[in-house]
Amino acid sequence: MFQNLSKYALIFLFIALSGLIFLLCNIHTVENWNCHTISALYQLQSRIQSSFIPVGVPTFNHNHTFCAHLGQKPSPEDVLEERYLLDSIAWPLPPFRSTQIVLRQTSDPVHSLFAILPTKAGWEWHVDDQLEVLIQMHDFHGQPKHYGGDFLLARLHSPEHGAGVAGTVQDHKNGFYSALFPLLWVGSAQVEITMVHSSEAVAVLRRLREERPDRVYFKSMFRLGFLSETTVCNMCLPPEQQPLCNYTDLHTGEPWYCYKPKMLSCEHRINHAKGGYLKHIITNKEALLFQSGVNIKVHIHASGTDRINVLPSRTDIVDVESSTIKPEPITLASSGYYYEDTWRPLDGFTMRQFNESSAITQCLKNKVINMYGDSTVRQWFEYLINILPELKEFNLHSPKNVGPFMAVDSTHNILLKYRCHGPPIRFSTVMSNEMRYISNEVDGLPGGPNTVVVLSIWAHFSTFPVEVYIRRLRHIRQALVRLMDRAPETFIVIRSANLQALDQEVSLYNSDWYSLQLNTVLRAMFKGMNVLLIDAWQMSSAHYLPHALHPPPPIIKNMMDMLLSYICP
């Protein structure tokens, strides 16, 4: 029996070897490879196998200047604007390094307090008055803090009226903060103060942004026939570690690089994808600053009442100063508020309610709507697809949640399109030939009264120095100016950043503090242009629903009503 098995084993081995020899001698007909010797093929095979080893992440050189100032040389005007923008988002830092952190001496929302301040007229408030709240931060020992830099959110709301407005927080840089609210409805109003991050946590976030833009890394696959390799890609790659493939955009100068594959050429890149998130980028002491339920998005309690009753507007308005501590001038007033769960803009913009799909269809009739950006504007695309029965998505065989996507209503001549912005973008897999920069896409639009351009670009820039974001917005702004010069009747809508749910991991890569800084830059760079800015930040901050990267339907509905009211006033 064993002899028969041995005989069959020899036969099987002979057949296997024959097949292998046949493959080796004919492989050149498949891939046009030159197969002179088995040893040469063996060397090639070893290199192929190495390409399937998990991609190693390079050691970053922590050179802030290197990453922030890639791309085309800015003009003197651009340099001045960048300096102004960076100054406008300057944030107070603790008086010590993060390596000296002792958790018990950092800001503790549980021990901190806020108090509603009376007006000179006493404990009486009317519509059109301003409510002032004084906040004092304490540490975990209950001791008052003597420096600023905490990231606080303020909201005034009334569940019974479906009302809410975001407050403006002023940092006095001594442990005290003022929250200022416009009083916009009659009846009850409740103050809510939230510590998003302590000043010590913000210092860690700032350091990560400047020194670790590699904490989210990307990858690309290179393929030629049966041969494929995957390498690490990013905007800022240490060039001294290995040769680079340079994918800098020829029109905008936007930089992007991948490490050159060992066997294939740079031209063989076929896709782009998120590689992953680096772990262990903060110390154990720093990790204590990012604890859910302890010092990430925790409410601060009132020392007395947290509610007031707002009376109808006075006939004689009196300029009232309510605080002995003079706050800095208000730099960002409320853009709107909710009442009866409906957003009401405060800039004179009249918002209609589009509650019927037929009204939306009539508004968008004969329109081409071009949506560019991240998944927060893709959410608008999906909203319209779901609410308009005659708007049918055309199957472009694009990857789910990536795009590009297109939908058509042939009866009413509506064309809706979505395309993601160029790198950096943390989508699963995007084909290289579908990676387009917004400014280049806008330059390709004819524009006109039937063209709508909708942009949202912020969420994927939080891990990079702010200079990177400024440069990208500058190119987009230049393209929009060119579009308005050739077609001034084009509708242009820009969606701002919004708040989201945070835990430790999300905070290190996508904190609301990063989003706030980018949002401030975005608002400043498009100020004065003939565009509609939909303030997703305040629309998510003022609402009672929990924060989410992709806001819940009631908030999206209000955003879409603003968009449609702009197109069809």
LINBEL-V905794 format. One record per helix or strand. SS is the DSSP state (@ for helix, = for strand). FROM is the first residue (numbers start at 0). TO is the last residue. If there is no record, write none. Layout:
[[SS,FROM,TO] [SS,FROM,TO]]
This chain:
[[@,1,30] [@,37,49] [@,63,67] [@,75,87] [@,97,99] [@,102,104] [=,106,106] [=,112,115] [=,118,118] [=,121,121] [=,124,125] [=,129,135] [=,137,138] [=,143,143] [=,150,157] [@,158,160] [=,162,165] [=,167,170] [=,175,181] [=,186,196] [@,198,210] [=,215,223] [=,226,233] [=,243,245] [=,256,258] [@,265,267] [=,268,268] [=,270,276] [@,283,286] [=,291,291] [=,295,295] [=,297,301] [=,306,310] [=,335,338] [=,341,344] [@,356,363] [=,367,372] [@,374,386] [=,391,393] [=,404,408] [=,413,419] [=,429,430] [@,431,433] [@,437,442] [=,450,455] [@,458,460] [@,465,485] [=,490,494] [@,503,509] [@,511,524] [=,531,533] [@,535,540] [@,552,566]]
